[in-house]
Amino acid sequence: MPYLSWITDQDLIECVEGVLAKGLEGISKAESDFSRNGIDPFSALFDASCQQVSLTEWPELERRRQAQKTLQNALGKFHQSLLGKVGDWMVPKSGFIDLISFKNKAVVEIKNKHNTVKKSDLKSVYNELEQAVMHKTSTYKGYTGYYVTIIPGSDKRFSKPFTPSNNETETKKSSNELIQEIDGYSFYALVTEKDDALFELYQVLPTVIEHLIKKPQFLKLIDLKPMNYLKEINFTLFFSEAFGGTVPTKLV
């Protein structure tokens, strides 16, 4: 039985494996950079005080923080790559557009988290989508342009005209039904035609990760003991804090 009904196991494993590789690469780089660059004793003192940890514990927390940056970048690519393997959706070879569907007449720009882009830069995202779907010579004229935030700033689900503020004129961009912003849960449903696709993905990931992490190339870089913690996660509670709404309680 496949992990998910809307994507092949091979494609899912390939995407997850890419994130794991980047994540472990980030840990290795953080270790190397930490040793090479040395410690700022003043930064360590103040940071440890603010986080209420000992100076003995602080170096490990700092290495994890640095490694997290690499992981976050990989997660943005993860959703793009994964959705680009569903149905007729695809990842273009170049340009700012992250996903295209000729069948659904849609072009997409994806951000992993709501605070990935500064509010002052959102107008540029709007302009790029507008250029793609409105310019008379564009290949995608008449398509719908989507600005997707996988992890939104609130637990409300939405699909609405994208009208970011223009900080130069202190006005909002014009409402255009062909330029939409949408949360990750709703966008996964749109692409897969499965209402709870994102939650289904979240539920199977621990199993996929546990399987992959035992591969020789990963096994030599990681202690398997922490994997036990994945089985203790309250999936519904953890997930609903980010996405709200009604989520299924039964595992797929």
N, C-alpha and C positions, 0 to 999 in steps of 0.2 A: 504494500500500500504506500503510495507516495506521501511525502511530508505534507504537501499542499496540493489542492486540486487545480490551482491556476498558474503553476509554474513547475517545470520539470525538476526533479531532484538534482540532476547534473548542474542546471543553471543556478539553483539555490545554493548548492554546495560551493560552486565556483565563487559566488559573490561573498559568501560568509568567509571563505578561505582567504579572500583578498583583505578583508577587514582584520582578521586574526594576524595575518602576516604583517600588516602595517602597524597594528597595535604592539606586537612583540618587537618590531623594529624600533618603535618609539621608546619602548622600555630600555632597549639596548643603547639607543642613542642618548637617552637621558642619563644613564649610568656613565657613559663615556664622557659626555659634556660636563657632568657634575664633577668628575674626577679631574678633567683637564682644566676647567675654568676656575676651580677652587670655590671657596665659600666666602661670602661677604658676612663677616661676623655681626655687623650691625643689623643687616637685613634679617639674619637668622634670629637674633635676639628679639627684635620687634615682632617678627612674624610668629615665632613660637609663643610669645606672650599673648598675641591677639588670638591665636588658635588654642591657647591654653594646653600646650603640649610641652614636653621637656625638650631640651636641646639635643638629647640623645635620640628622641623620636623624630625630630624635625627633618633631618636629611632624607629619610625615607618618604615622608610626606611631600617634600619638595620634588624629589625624583618622580613620584607618581603624578604630581601636578604637571610637570613638564611633559611626561609621556602622554598625558591626557590630550594635549594639544594635537599630537599626531593622530590619535584615535578619532577625535572629533572631525578632522579633515577627511579621514577615511570613511566615516559614517555618511558624510554628504555624498560621496561617490557611491556608497553602498546602495542607497535608495535609488539613485539614478540608474546604476547598472542593473539592479534587480528589476525595476519597472520597465527598463528597456528590453527585457527578455519576455515580456508578457504580450501575447497577441501580436498585433501589428505595430505596437509601440517600439521605438528604436532610439538609440543614442546617436546623434549626428557625429560625423568625423571631425567637424570644426565649427567655430562660431560660438556665440554666447548661449545658444539654445541647448538645453540639457536633454530634452525629449521631444520627439515628433510622432504624431500619428496621422498618416495621410487619410486613413479610413475615417477617423473621428474629426479630422480637420482641426488639429490642436497642436500648439507649440507650447513648451513648458520651460520655466526656469525654476529650479528647486534649491531651497536652502534647508539645511537640516534643522536649524533652530531659529526661533523668532529674533534672537539678538545677534545672529550671525552678520546681519547687514545693519549698518547705522541708519537711523531714520532719515538722515540727510541724504543718504545715497539711494533711497528707495525710488526717488524720481528717475534715476538712471535706469533702474529696472523697468519702470513703466515706459520710459522712452524707447527702450530696446524692444519691448513687446509691441508697442504701438508701431514702431517702424516695421516690424515683421508682419503684422496683420492688417495694417492700414495703407502702407505705401503701395502705390499702383503698380510698381515693377517687382514687388516682392513675390517670391514663390508661394508664400503663405498668406497672401492677401485674402481676407474673408475668413481666415481661420480664427479660432478662439485662442487667445494667449493666456496662459495660467501662471500666476506667481504662487508657488507652493511652499508653505512652511510646514515641514513634517511635524515638528514639535511647536505648536502655536504658543502664543503668549498667554492664553487663557484656556480653560477647559471647554469652551464653547466651540461647536463645529459650525463651519460657515462656508459658503460659496457666494461671493458677492462681487460687484464691480470694485476694481482696485483703484483707489483714489488717494495715493500718498500725498503728503504735503510737499509743496515746492518752497523750500526755505529761502529761495532768492526773492520770490514774489509774495511770500506769506499767504499763499492760496493753495487750494487742493487741485490736483490734476482732475481733468474733466472725467465724469463718469461715462464709461463706454462698456456696453454689454459684451464686447469682444475682448475686453481686458479684465480678467477676473483674478481675485485672490482666493485661495482655498486652503483649508487645513489638511494635514497629512492623512488623517483618518478618512475624510471625505474623498480625497484624491485617490487613495488606494482603492476605494470602493468604485470610483469612476473607471479606473484603468482595468481592474480585474472583474468588474461586474459582480463582486461579492461584497455584501454590506460590511462584513466584519473581517475583511482580508488583512488589515494591519494587525488586528488583535490575533488572528490566526498565525501570522508570521511571528509575532512576539512570543507566542506560546511554544512554537516548535524550535525556536532558536537555541534554547539550552540543550536540547537533544542533538541538534546538528553540531553545535560547538563542542560538546563533549565527545562526539564521534571524531571530529576533525583534530581536536587538540592532542589526540593520541598518536597522530601521525609522527614519524620519526623527526621530521624537520621542526615540529613544534615541541615534541616531547623533551628534547634536549634543552629547551629554553624556558620551560615552565614547570612548576610544581603542581601536580594534579590535585593535591589536597583541597585547594580553594574551590575546585569545581563542585564540591559537595554543597556549597552555599547556594548554588543555583536552584537546588531542589527545595530550598527553604523559602524561596520568594513567594509572597502572596501576589500572584499574577494580577488578579482583578483589581486589588487595591492599588498596587504600584502603577499599573497602567492607567487606571481611571483618574489618578491624580494629575496626569498630564493631559488626558483627552476628554475626561468627563463623559457625560451622556450615559447611555445604557450599554454595557459591554457584557458579552456572554460569560457565564461562570464555568461552563463545561469545557474541558480541554478538548482540542480537536484530535 
